[in-house]
Amino acid sequence: MENYAIEMLNITKRFPGIIANDNITLQLKKGEIHALLGENGAGKSTLMSVLFGLYQPEEGVIKKDGKVVKINDPNDANRLGIGMVHQHFKLVECFSVLDNIILGVEPNTAGFLQKKEAREKVVALSEKYGLQVDPDAIISDITVGMQQRTEILKMLYRENEILIFDEPTAVLTPQEIEELMQIMKGLAKEGKSILFISHKLNEIMEVADRCSVLRKGKYIGTVNIAETSKEELSRMMVGRDVEFVVAKDPAHPTDVVLNVDHMTVASKAHHNNAVKDVSFQVRKGEIVCIAGIDGNGQTELVYGLTGLEPLKSGKVEFLGQDITKMPIRKRSVMGMSHIPEDRHKHGLVLDYSLENNIVLQRYFEPEFTGMGFLKKDNIRRYAERLIDEYDIRSGQGPITPARAMSGGNQQKAIVAREIDKDPKLLIAVQPTRGLDVGAIEFIHKQIVAHRDAGNAVLLVSLELDEVMSLSDRILVMYEGEIVGELDPKKTTVEEMGLYMAGAKRQ
């Protein structure tokens, strides 16, 4: 008899128009790291939300240490020692790190809050596990990596034994990912059992002991990582062979589409400038990639180009026209598209339907509006075409609220909307963040086809594989400056790393 920490037996969970989990069985051994792999919308997060008490299954049972348990809500899960770090963090933005960690389990004496011992425990935990945080920092002021450490400390503070990580690396830099992998291995060594949702095959191969695969809500199988390969896992996940290398012909750049001249953008976080006197050009028929460690001015650079932030000095020319002070809609109508870094903040209106999000930047065009009224049938037909072309999975098709879709399918909706406008310049920031290998392969092909049609692409990515395989030219940013221009055919990841860390500059 195997010694299982958690068994989820024959779990079925339905939503309007969709069976998210169809008779799934998952068994987690004590002290193992068990990966859960699947395409976007395969039902991974739903299954974990059932285990954490956020959803109730229609069928099936959950056992902990061999005994059947009923988990009605996250408080029940916490009492059973189950903790979860969600894909989109559940933190109170205006609270401090410490207040977020102790929220709901505040230590008190006679009704008075005792923060001193809580702080000591948090500091001790952060030192023990290498999770450096400032307990007094406000959540809205810290990086995503720090927010994630806060979420992990929340679980450790509650002394959870079963730890669920839902897409924990989707928002992290390569360095932070490496740290997280070490932390997870350390936790497993201590006897904690970890469920790790991911669709980054390299990470699963590095950190997991076993891997269970879901496809379209059904259980496909469980394999030992030591006995499998990336190719085998991707076949189980998408049901076909996937190309990991982007196939593309050499670029033939022509006219300048974007000309950035001595651009400086102020920083909101500190007194220095986030972008310092940056100049570069992007031409028709090329993919130029801005590479760098997160937080070196890439975000502010994109805000300056798209009109989300004003420039402190310098100018931006698009198609030969000065657009430095031009409103955002005008830039969009001129032929600039933007796949934003934060899909919830700048990419979607979460309470709008999928179809309304898809026409968000075009609803005023004659095809979609007449006499001041929306042409609902045209909007629906257009949305259905994009849903089909980009394989956007949603329970109720075009009328699904964006909020109800999985993160990866939200991302696909944004990518579809921005590329289908056929822009002269596509600014793509982390376009494949949170996507599975099948979807990444498809999006990469779309970006290359867009370049081959004679358009310009400015890619901003933290994924070094993506930078190397997709770009025609690489510009490396460090502390707000461009410190090197590299040719992906003639450089190595190691050399690029030196520029990114500021150890080398041209």
PASEFI-269544 format. One record per residue (C-alpha): residue number from 1; x, y, z. Coordinates in steps of 0.2 Angstrom, whole numbers, always signed. Layout:
VOTOR;NUM;X;Y;Z;
...
//
This chain:
VOTOR;1;+0;+0;+0;
VOTOR;2;+8;+17;-6;
VOTOR;3;+9;+30;+7;
VOTOR;4;+0;+45;-1;
VOTOR;5;-2;+62;+7;
VOTOR;6;-16;+67;-4;
VOTOR;7;-28;+57;-15;
VOTOR;8;-40;+65;-27;
VOTOR;9;-51;+51;-33;
VOTOR;10;-63;+52;-48;
VOTOR;11;-65;+71;-47;
VOTOR;12;-78;+79;-58;
VOTOR;13;-81;+98;-59;
VOTOR;14;-93;+106;-71;
VOTOR;15;-96;+124;-76;
VOTOR;16;-109;+132;-88;
VOTOR;17;-105;+124;-105;
VOTOR;18;-89;+114;-100;
VOTOR;19;-83;+99;-89;
VOTOR;20;-67;+107;-82;
VOTOR;21;-62;+90;-73;
VOTOR;22;-69;+74;-80;
VOTOR;23;-66;+59;-68;
VOTOR;24;-48;+64;-63;
VOTOR;25;-38;+54;-51;
VOTOR;26;-22;+62;-44;
VOTOR;27;-11;+54;-30;
VOTOR;28;+3;+64;-21;
VOTOR;29;+16;+54;-11;
VOTOR;30;+23;+61;+5;
VOTOR;31;+39;+72;+2;
VOTOR;32;+38;+72;-17;
VOTOR;33;+37;+86;-30;
VOTOR;34;+23;+81;-41;
VOTOR;35;+20;+91;-57;
VOTOR;36;+3;+94;-65;
VOTOR;37;+5;+97;-84;
VOTOR;38;-8;+102;-97;
VOTOR;39;-12;+114;-110;
VOTOR;40;-21;+131;-106;
VOTOR;41;-38;+127;-100;
VOTOR;42;-35;+109;-97;
VOTOR;43;-42;+110;-80;
VOTOR;44;-26;+111;-69;
VOTOR;45;-30;+126;-59;
VOTOR;46;-48;+120;-57;
VOTOR;47;-42;+104;-50;
VOTOR;48;-31;+112;-37;
VOTOR;49;-45;+125;-33;
VOTOR;50;-56;+109;-28;
VOTOR;51;-42;+103;-17;
VOTOR;52;-40;+120;-9;
VOTOR;53;-59;+122;-6;
VOTOR;54;-62;+136;-18;
VOTOR;55;-74;+124;-28;
VOTOR;56;-84;+109;-23;
VOTOR;57;-84;+94;-35;
VOTOR;58;-100;+87;-42;
VOTOR;59;-92;+69;-40;
VOTOR;60;-77;+61;-32;
VOTOR;61;-68;+61;-15;
VOTOR;62;-52;+68;-7;
VOTOR;63;-42;+58;+5;
VOTOR;64;-28;+65;+16;
VOTOR;65;-16;+52;+24;
VOTOR;66;-29;+38;+18;
VOTOR;67;-44;+46;+27;
VOTOR;68;-59;+54;+17;
VOTOR;69;-60;+73;+21;
VOTOR;70;-72;+86;+16;
VOTOR;71;-65;+103;+11;
VOTOR;72;-79;+116;+11;
VOTOR;73;-67;+132;+10;
VOTOR;74;-49;+137;+11;
VOTOR;75;-50;+138;+30;
VOTOR;76;-54;+119;+30;
VOTOR;77;-39;+117;+18;
VOTOR;78;-28;+127;+30;
VOTOR;79;-33;+117;+45;
VOTOR;80;-29;+101;+35;
VOTOR;81;-12;+108;+32;
VOTOR;82;-15;+112;+13;
VOTOR;83;-8;+129;+7;
VOTOR;84;-9;+137;-11;
VOTOR;85;+1;+150;-20;
VOTOR;86;-11;+156;-34;
VOTOR;87;-7;+160;-52;
VOTOR;88;-13;+178;-49;
VOTOR;89;-8;+182;-31;
VOTOR;90;-21;+184;-17;
VOTOR;91;-13;+199;-8;
VOTOR;92;-20;+215;-1;
VOTOR;93;-11;+228;-11;
VOTOR;94;-11;+242;+3;
VOTOR;95;-6;+231;+17;
VOTOR;96;+12;+227;+22;
VOTOR;97;+21;+211;+19;
VOTOR;98;+19;+206;+37;
VOTOR;99;+1;+210;+38;
VOTOR;100;-3;+199;+22;
VOTOR;101;+7;+184;+30;
VOTOR;102;-3;+184;+46;
VOTOR;103;-20;+189;+39;
VOTOR;104;-33;+177;+46;
VOTOR;105;-21;+169;+59;
VOTOR;106;-16;+185;+68;
VOTOR;107;-8;+181;+85;
VOTOR;108;-17;+191;+99;
VOTOR;109;-18;+191;+118;
VOTOR;110;-35;+196;+125;
VOTOR;111;-40;+203;+108;
VOTOR;112;-25;+214;+106;
VOTOR;113;-14;+211;+91;
VOTOR;114;+4;+204;+95;
VOTOR;115;+14;+208;+80;
VOTOR;116;+31;+206;+88;
VOTOR;117;+32;+187;+89;
VOTOR;118;+24;+186;+72;
VOTOR;119;+38;+197;+65;
VOTOR;120;+51;+186;+73;
VOTOR;121;+43;+170;+66;
VOTOR;122;+42;+178;+49;
VOTOR;123;+60;+184;+49;
VOTOR;124;+66;+167;+55;
VOTOR;125;+57;+158;+41;
VOTOR;126;+63;+170;+28;
VOTOR;127;+81;+167;+34;
VOTOR;128;+79;+148;+35;
VOTOR;129;+72;+146;+17;
VOTOR;130;+82;+160;+9;
VOTOR;131;+66;+170;+6;
VOTOR;132;+72;+188;+9;
VOTOR;133;+58;+200;+11;
VOTOR;134;+56;+217;+20;
VOTOR;135;+41;+214;+32;
VOTOR;136;+37;+232;+33;
VOTOR;137;+36;+235;+14;
VOTOR;138;+19;+239;+6;
VOTOR;139;+14;+225;-7;
VOTOR;140;+10;+238;-21;
VOTOR;141;+28;+244;-20;
VOTOR;142;+37;+228;-21;
VOTOR;143;+42;+217;-36;
VOTOR;144;+32;+202;-42;
VOTOR;145;+46;+191;-36;
VOTOR;146;+44;+198;-19;
VOTOR;147;+25;+196;-19;
VOTOR;148;+28;+178;-23;
VOTOR;149;+40;+176;-8;
VOTOR;150;+26;+184;+3;
VOTOR;151;+14;+171;-4;
VOTOR;152;+26;+156;+0;
VOTOR;153;+29;+163;+18;
VOTOR;154;+11;+164;+20;
VOTOR;155;+10;+145;+18;
VOTOR;156;+25;+142;+29;
VOTOR;157;+19;+153;+43;
VOTOR;158;+3;+142;+44;
VOTOR;159;+15;+127;+44;
VOTOR;160;+6;+119;+29;
VOTOR;161;+12;+101;+24;
VOTOR;162;+4;+101;+7;
VOTOR;163;+10;+115;-4;
VOTOR;164;+1;+119;-20;
VOTOR;165;+11;+131;-33;
VOTOR;166;+0;+136;-47;
VOTOR;167;+11;+142;-62;
VOTOR;168;+23;+150;-49;
VOTOR;169;+36;+154;-62;
VOTOR;170;+25;+163;-75;
VOTOR;171;+30;+180;-68;
VOTOR;172;+48;+177;-62;
VOTOR;173;+65;+182;-70;
VOTOR;174;+77;+167;-74;
VOTOR;175;+87;+171;-58;
VOTOR;176;+71;+171;-47;
VOTOR;177;+65;+154;-56;
VOTOR;178;+82;+146;-51;
VOTOR;179;+80;+152;-33;
VOTOR;180;+62;+145;-32;
VOTOR;181;+68;+128;-39;
VOTOR;182;+81;+127;-25;
VOTOR;183;+67;+132;-12;
VOTOR;184;+55;+119;-18;
VOTOR;185;+69;+105;-17;
VOTOR;186;+73;+111;+1;
VOTOR;187;+55;+110;+6;
VOTOR;188;+53;+93;-1;
VOTOR;189;+68;+87;+8;
VOTOR;190;+60;+92;+24;
VOTOR;191;+46;+81;+20;
VOTOR;192;+33;+93;+13;
VOTOR;193;+23;+87;-2;
VOTOR;194;+22;+99;-16;
VOTOR;195;+10;+100;-31;
VOTOR;196;+18;+110;-45;
VOTOR;197;+7;+117;-59;
VOTOR;198;+17;+122;-74;
VOTOR;199;+19;+120;-93;
VOTOR;200;+37;+124;-94;
VOTOR;201;+44;+107;-98;
VOTOR;202;+62;+112;-93;
VOTOR;203;+57;+116;-75;
VOTOR;204;+47;+100;-73;
VOTOR;205;+62;+90;-79;
VOTOR;206;+73;+99;-67;
VOTOR;207;+63;+99;-51;
VOTOR;208;+49;+86;-51;
VOTOR;209;+49;+68;-46;
VOTOR;210;+33;+63;-55;
VOTOR;211;+21;+71;-67;
VOTOR;212;+3;+69;-71;
VOTOR;213;-4;+76;-87;
VOTOR;214;-21;+83;-91;
VOTOR;215;-29;+86;-108;
VOTOR;216;-46;+95;-111;
VOTOR;217;-51;+91;-93;
VOTOR;218;-47;+72;-94;
VOTOR;219;-33;+63;-86;
VOTOR;220;-20;+56;-98;
VOTOR;221;-7;+48;-87;
VOTOR;222;+7;+49;-74;
VOTOR;223;+25;+47;-78;
VOTOR;224;+42;+46;-68;
VOTOR;225;+52;+61;-73;
VOTOR;226;+68;+50;-73;
VOTOR;227;+61;+39;-86;
VOTOR;228;+54;+52;-98;
VOTOR;229;+59;+66;-110;
VOTOR;230;+53;+84;-114;
VOTOR;231;+46;+77;-131;
VOTOR;232;+36;+63;-123;
VOTOR;233;+28;+75;-110;
VOTOR;234;+24;+88;-124;
VOTOR;235;+16;+73;-134;
VOTOR;236;+5;+68;-119;
VOTOR;237;+0;+86;-116;
VOTOR;238;-5;+92;-134;
VOTOR;239;-8;+75;-142;
VOTOR;240;+5;+78;-156;
VOTOR;241;+24;+82;-159;
VOTOR;242;+29;+100;-155;
VOTOR;243;+43;+110;-163;
VOTOR;244;+53;+118;-150;
VOTOR;245;+64;+128;-162;
VOTOR;246;+56;+143;-172;
VOTOR;247;+58;+140;-190;
VOTOR;248;+61;+156;-199;
VOTOR;249;+70;+163;-214;
VOTOR;250;+83;+177;-213;
VOTOR;251;+76;+194;-211;
VOTOR;252;+76;+207;-225;
VOTOR;253;+73;+224;-216;
VOTOR;254;+68;+239;-226;
VOTOR;255;+61;+256;-221;
VOTOR;256;+62;+263;-203;
VOTOR;257;+45;+261;-194;
VOTOR;258;+50;+266;-177;
VOTOR;259;+63;+279;-173;
VOTOR;260;+67;+282;-154;
VOTOR;261;+78;+297;-151;
VOTOR;262;+86;+301;-134;
VOTOR;263;+71;+295;-125;
VOTOR;264;+71;+297;-106;
VOTOR;265;+56;+291;-95;
VOTOR;266;+55;+295;-76;
VOTOR;267;+53;+281;-63;
VOTOR;268;+38;+280;-52;
VOTOR;269;+47;+269;-39;
VOTOR;270;+62;+280;-36;
VOTOR;271;+70;+297;-40;
VOTOR;272;+81;+291;-54;
VOTOR;273;+75;+289;-72;
VOTOR;274;+69;+272;-77;
VOTOR;275;+74;+274;-95;
VOTOR;276;+90;+285;-98;
VOTOR;277;+93;+293;-115;
VOTOR;278;+89;+278;-126;
VOTOR;279;+90;+278;-145;
VOTOR;280;+86;+264;-157;
VOTOR;281;+76;+260;-173;
VOTOR;282;+65;+246;-179;
VOTOR;283;+62;+242;-197;
VOTOR;284;+50;+234;-208;
VOTOR;285;+53;+215;-210;
VOTOR;286;+63;+212;-193;
VOTOR;287;+60;+207;-175;
VOTOR;288;+70;+217;-163;
VOTOR;289;+71;+210;-146;
VOTOR;290;+74;+220;-130;
VOTOR;291;+82;+208;-117;
VOTOR;292;+86;+211;-99;
VOTOR;293;+83;+206;-82;
VOTOR;294;+66;+212;-76;
VOTOR;295;+65;+229;-69;
VOTOR;296;+79;+237;-79;
VOTOR;297;+67;+249;-88;
VOTOR;298;+59;+238;-101;
VOTOR;299;+42;+242;-94;
VOTOR;300;+44;+261;-94;
VOTOR;301;+51;+260;-111;
VOTOR;302;+36;+251;-118;
VOTOR;303;+24;+264;-108;
VOTOR;304;+34;+278;-116;
VOTOR;305;+32;+271;-134;
VOTOR;306;+13;+266;-132;
VOTOR;307;+8;+283;-123;
VOTOR;308;+4;+275;-106;
VOTOR;309;+18;+286;-98;
VOTOR;310;+24;+304;-104;
VOTOR;311;+42;+306;-109;
VOTOR;312;+53;+316;-99;
VOTOR;313;+64;+321;-114;
VOTOR;314;+68;+314;-132;
VOTOR;315;+55;+310;-145;
VOTOR;316;+47;+295;-154;
VOTOR;317;+43;+294;-172;
VOTOR;318;+32;+281;-180;
VOTOR;319;+30;+280;-199;
VOTOR;320;+40;+296;-201;
VOTOR;321;+28;+306;-189;
VOTOR;322;+32;+313;-172;
VOTOR;323;+20;+304;-160;
VOTOR;324;+28;+309;-143;
VOTOR;325;+13;+318;-137;
VOTOR;326;+0;+308;-147;
VOTOR;327;-15;+300;-138;
VOTOR;328;-15;+281;-136;
VOTOR;329;-30;+278;-148;
VOTOR;330;-22;+288;-162;
VOTOR;331;-7;+278;-161;
VOTOR;332;-18;+262;-161;
VOTOR;333;-27;+269;-177;
VOTOR;334;-11;+273;-185;
VOTOR;335;-6;+255;-184;
VOTOR;336;+3;+252;-168;
VOTOR;337;-2;+236;-158;
VOTOR;338;+3;+232;-140;
VOTOR;339;+2;+215;-131;
VOTOR;340;+4;+222;-113;
VOTOR;341;+15;+214;-99;
VOTOR;342;+0;+214;-86;
VOTOR;343;-15;+206;-95;
VOTOR;344;-27;+211;-81;
VOTOR;345;-21;+229;-79;
VOTOR;346;-19;+234;-97;
VOTOR;347;-25;+220;-108;
VOTOR;348;-43;+216;-103;
VOTOR;349;-58;+222;-95;
VOTOR;350;-61;+207;-84;
VOTOR;351;-80;+209;-82;
VOTOR;352;-83;+211;-101;
VOTOR;353;-87;+197;-112;
VOTOR;354;-74;+189;-123;
VOTOR;355;-81;+196;-139;
VOTOR;356;-82;+214;-131;
VOTOR;357;-63;+212;-126;
VOTOR;358;-59;+207;-144;
VOTOR;359;-66;+222;-152;
VOTOR;360;-60;+234;-138;
VOTOR;361;-49;+244;-149;
VOTOR;362;-60;+243;-165;
VOTOR;363;-78;+245;-159;
VOTOR;364;-79;+262;-167;
VOTOR;365;-75;+256;-185;
VOTOR;366;-89;+256;-197;
VOTOR;367;-89;+237;-198;
VOTOR;368;-94;+236;-179;
VOTOR;369;-104;+252;-177;
VOTOR;370;-117;+261;-187;
VOTOR;371;-127;+277;-182;
VOTOR;372;-120;+276;-165;
VOTOR;373;-125;+258;-161;
VOTOR;374;-115;+243;-160;
VOTOR;375;-117;+230;-174;
VOTOR;376;-119;+215;-162;
VOTOR;377;-120;+201;-176;
VOTOR;378;-104;+207;-184;
VOTOR;379;-95;+208;-167;
VOTOR;380;-100;+190;-163;
VOTOR;381;-95;+184;-181;
VOTOR;382;-78;+192;-179;
VOTOR;383;-75;+186;-161;
VOTOR;384;-80;+168;-167;
VOTOR;385;-67;+169;-181;
VOTOR;386;-53;+174;-169;
VOTOR;387;-58;+161;-156;
VOTOR;388;-57;+148;-169;
VOTOR;389;-41;+153;-177;
VOTOR;390;-32;+155;-161;
VOTOR;391;-40;+141;-152;
VOTOR;392;-46;+152;-137;
VOTOR;393;-55;+140;-125;
VOTOR;394;-70;+146;-115;
VOTOR;395;-85;+138;-108;
VOTOR;396;-98;+149;-116;
VOTOR;397;-89;+155;-132;
VOTOR;398;-89;+173;-136;
VOTOR;399;-101;+178;-122;
VOTOR;400;-89;+170;-108;
VOTOR;401;-84;+184;-96;
VOTOR;402;-65;+186;-98;
VOTOR;403;-63;+184;-79;
VOTOR;404;-70;+166;-80;
VOTOR;405;-56;+161;-93;
VOTOR;406;-39;+153;-89;
VOTOR;407;-24;+164;-89;
VOTOR;408;-17;+156;-104;
VOTOR;409;-33;+158;-114;
VOTOR;410;-35;+177;-108;
VOTOR;411;-17;+179;-115;
VOTOR;412;-22;+171;-132;
VOTOR;413;-37;+183;-133;
VOTOR;414;-26;+198;-132;
VOTOR;415;-13;+191;-144;
VOTOR;416;-27;+187;-157;
VOTOR;417;-34;+205;-155;
VOTOR;418;-18;+214;-157;
VOTOR;419;-11;+203;-172;
VOTOR;420;-27;+203;-181;
VOTOR;421;-27;+222;-182;
VOTOR;422;-13;+219;-195;
VOTOR;423;-2;+233;-186;
VOTOR;424;+13;+241;-195;
VOTOR;425;+22;+239;-178;
VOTOR;426;+18;+225;-165;
VOTOR;427;+25;+229;-148;
VOTOR;428;+24;+212;-139;
VOTOR;429;+29;+211;-121;
VOTOR;430;+30;+193;-114;
VOTOR;431;+18;+187;-127;
VOTOR;432;+19;+169;-122;
VOTOR;433;+19;+172;-103;
VOTOR;434;+9;+158;-96;
VOTOR;435;+6;+148;-112;
VOTOR;436;+8;+130;-115;
VOTOR;437;+21;+123;-128;
VOTOR;438;+8;+120;-141;
VOTOR;439;+1;+138;-140;
VOTOR;440;+19;+145;-139;
VOTOR;441;+23;+137;-155;
VOTOR;442;+8;+144;-163;
VOTOR;443;+10;+162;-157;
VOTOR;444;+29;+161;-162;
VOTOR;445;+23;+156;-180;
VOTOR;446;+11;+171;-180;
VOTOR;447;+24;+183;-175;
VOTOR;448;+36;+177;-189;
VOTOR;449;+22;+178;-202;
VOTOR;450;+18;+196;-196;
VOTOR;451;+37;+200;-199;
VOTOR;452;+37;+191;-216;
VOTOR;453;+22;+201;-222;
VOTOR;454;+33;+217;-221;
VOTOR;455;+29;+223;-203;
VOTOR;456;+40;+228;-189;
VOTOR;457;+40;+218;-172;
VOTOR;458;+47;+225;-156;
VOTOR;459;+48;+210;-144;
VOTOR;460;+51;+212;-125;
VOTOR;461;+55;+195;-117;
VOTOR;462;+63;+188;-101;
VOTOR;463;+63;+171;-109;
VOTOR;464;+81;+168;-115;
VOTOR;465;+76;+154;-127;
VOTOR;466;+62;+165;-134;
VOTOR;467;+75;+179;-136;
VOTOR;468;+87;+168;-145;
VOTOR;469;+76;+159;-157;
VOTOR;470;+63;+173;-162;
VOTOR;471;+74;+189;-164;
VOTOR;472;+84;+196;-178;
VOTOR;473;+93;+208;-167;
VOTOR;474;+94;+209;-149;
VOTOR;475;+96;+225;-139;
VOTOR;476;+101;+222;-120;
VOTOR;477;+95;+234;-107;
VOTOR;478;+103;+236;-90;
VOTOR;479;+98;+250;-78;
VOTOR;480;+88;+260;-91;
VOTOR;481;+102;+260;-104;
VOTOR;482;+105;+250;-120;
VOTOR;483;+122;+242;-116;
VOTOR;484;+124;+231;-131;
VOTOR;485;+117;+226;-148;
VOTOR;486;+119;+207;-152;
VOTOR;487;+116;+196;-167;
VOTOR;488;+107;+180;-161;
VOTOR;489;+116;+170;-174;
VOTOR;490;+133;+175;-167;
VOTOR;491;+131;+177;-148;
VOTOR;492;+128;+164;-134;
VOTOR;493;+116;+164;-119;
VOTOR;494;+131;+166;-108;
VOTOR;495;+137;+182;-117;
VOTOR;496;+120;+189;-117;
VOTOR;497;+119;+185;-98;
VOTOR;498;+135;+196;-95;
VOTOR;499;+127;+211;-104;
VOTOR;500;+111;+208;-94;
VOTOR;501;+120;+208;-77;
VOTOR;502;+130;+224;-82;
VOTOR;503;+147;+215;-82;
VOTOR;504;+149;+219;-100;
VOTOR;505;+144;+234;-112;
VOTOR;506;+148;+240;-130;
//
